[in-house]
């Protein structure tokens, strides 16, 4: 019995992606858990950073990067923290400190440790290709467009109960609020698998050299 063509194509794409990943080409599609050893503090650091798209159909969010950090100190004590870098349109409402971790069966209120909000100026350039007398071409900046966006940096911790709930859950999300709007970040598929590998104490306690990758 012949396999459907679309199934064969899907397998081919998977093989290609994993081949590229092994060569370090497809890393943007396969975010990694990075592990490094801090020889000054004698601690092991495990880091997972990925970019997420809010689940709300209409959002003023331009960028949402989330970084999970697990530190095992010299006394084998474990600390888990989460850092968010969020960029909103300049007319977005102010980010509040109310946020939650939502697992399969439990909703955990999160306590914000630090939060910084500021209006940031960015710039984009427009270029024109100019032909020289010798027929070579050079790019010349013809216009600089300035733009502004609101940037929020926030950090909070996850306790053992929260980490255990994430490890047991099939669905994990974080809920935030800016003004009257909700902002929901769902962690699923590859990113959820990476997060679980980060939070699994059987994985993160291993000592490794700087810039060592799990995957």
N, C-alpha and C positions, 0 to 999 in steps of 0.2 A: 504493500500500500504506500503510495507516494505521500510525502509530507506536504502540507500546504506551503505554497511559495512564501507567504508572509511569515510563516514560522521559521523557515530556513533563513530568510533575510534578517529576522530578529536575532537569530543565533549568530549570524555573521557579524552583525553590529556589536553584539556583546563581546565576541572574540576580539574584534578590532579595538574596542574601548579598553579591555583589560590588557591587550598588548601594548597600547599606547600608555596606559597607566604604569606598566612595568618599566617603561622607558622614561617615565617622568613627564609625559606630554599631557596626559588627561587629568592631572591633579585638580584643576578647577571643578571637574565633575565628580571627583572622588576625594572630598576633603579628608585630610588625615589627622590622626592623633599623633602629635609630636611629643617625644619624651626626651628629657635632658637632665643631666646631673649637675647640681650646683655644688662645686667643690669647696666653695667658701662657707656656705651654711650647712654643708653635708646633708643636703636634702634632694629628693627626687621630684622633678616637676613634670607633670603631664598636661598637655595643652591641646584643646580642640577649638578651632575657630572656623566659622562658616557664615555665609551671607544668607539671609532669609527674606522671603517676600510675605508681607502681611496677608492674612486670609480674607480681610475685608475687601469687598469689591471696589470701594472707593477709599482711597487713602492719600494723605498728604506726605507719606513717608517716601523719601528718595533713596535711603540706604538704611539697612539694619544688619549690623555685624554683631555676632554674639560669640564671646570667648569664655570657655569653661577652663578653669585652672584647678588642678589637684596637686597639692604639695604634701609630701610625706617628709617630716623633719627627722632630725637625727635621733629623736626619741620615739620614732615610729608613730607619731601623732599625725592625723590626717585632717587637712583643711581643704574645703571645696568652695571656690568663689566663682561668680559669674560677672562678666563685664559686658556692657552693651554700648555700642557706638551707633547712635541714631541721627540721621539727618532728615529734617522736615523742610517743607517749603517755608518761605519766609513769613507767610501769613497764617501758619499753623498755630493752634492754641498751645498753651503752656503744658508741658508734660507734668503729670502729678506723680506723687510717690506711692500711689496705690497700685500694687501689682500682685499677681498670684501665679503659683505653679499649679497646673491642673494635670493630674494623672488619671488612670482608669477609674479609680474609686475615691480619691481624696483631693480636696482643694486646699492648698497650703498658702496662707498669706505670707508674703515676703517682706522682710524689713530692709529698706534701702540703707546701705552704709554710707555711700557718698553719691552725690548727684551734681553735675555741672551743666548749666545751660547757657549758651551764648549765640549771638548772631555772628555768623562767619561770612567773610567775603571770598568768593571764588572767581575764577576767570577762565574763559574759553577764547581761543584764537581762531581767526579765519585766515587761510593762506591762499596765495595765488602763485601759480607756476609761471615763471618768467623765462623766456628764451634769450640766451646770450648771443653775442655776435658769432661765437664759434659753434653755435647750434646746440650747446649744452643747456640744461635747464637748472634753475635754482628756485627754491620756494621762498617766498617773501611774505611776512606777516602783514596783512593789509588792515586787519581790524582786531581789536581786543574787546570782548564783551564781558563786562563785570556782572556778577550775579550774587545774590545773598541767600543764605539758608540758615535755618536754626539747627544747631548741633547740640545733642544731649549725650553726656557720658554718665553712666550710672554703674554702680557696683553693689552686689549683695552676696550673701553666703547661703549655701545649702547645707542643712544638717544631715545626720545619718539617716533619719527617718525619711527625709525627702529623697535622698539618693537611693534608698532601698525601694521606695515606691516607684521611682523611675525605672529601676532594673526589672521590676515585676510588671510594668505596664506595656501595653501595645500602642497606646496613644499618649503623647505628652505634648502639652502646650503651655505657653506663657501668655498671660493676659496683662496688658498695660492700658493706661488711660491718658489721653492728652485732651484737656478741656472736657467737652461733652462726648468725645469720640473714643471708641474702643480700638485697641490695637492688639491683634492676636497673632502670635508666632507659633506655628505648628512644627514640631520636630518629628520627622517620619523617615521611613526607608533607610537609605545609607547613613544619613545624618543621625538618626536615632541609634543605629547599630554602632556608629563611632562613639556616640555619647555614652552608651552602655559599656563599651570597652574601656572608656576613660574612667567611669565610676566603679567598675568592677575592682574590688580590692585585690583580687588575685592577679590582676594585670598591672596595676599602677605601682605596686611596691617594688618592682624589679629595678635594680640600678642599671643605668645605661649611660653611654657617653653623650655629649651634646649633639643635638640635631639627629638623634636616632628616631626612626619612624617605625610604628607598629605594622603598617600595611605596605 
